[in-house]
Amino acid sequence: MEFRAFNNIAFLQAGIALKFMRRHNLTPLQFVTMDKEYHILHLLEVVYEPFHLSGDEGILDELDEIIADQRTQR
């Protein structure tokens, strides 16, 4: 992965993590716990191409749906 692409992904991950914490009223520690369980940051890296075109609200909505699906499968 080239450095520029990594920079873009890291920027997206940081911004979405902050907005996700605000949306769900989470502390950073609570977010880290959720990330360990649902791999939120990894997901943002893997699906960066389609996600970064969705806008922040679209990405947050998708993450909420993915997490809800994972919770019902357990």
Secondary structure as GFF3:
##gff-version 3
##sequence-region A 1 74
A	DSSP	alpha_helix	3	24	.	.	.	ID=ss1
A	DSSP	alpha_helix	28	38	.	.	.	ID=ss2
A	DSSP	alpha_helix	40	46	.	.	.	ID=ss3
A	DSSP	alpha_helix	48	51	.	.	.	ID=ss4
A	DSSP	alpha_helix	55	72	.	.	.	ID=ss5
###
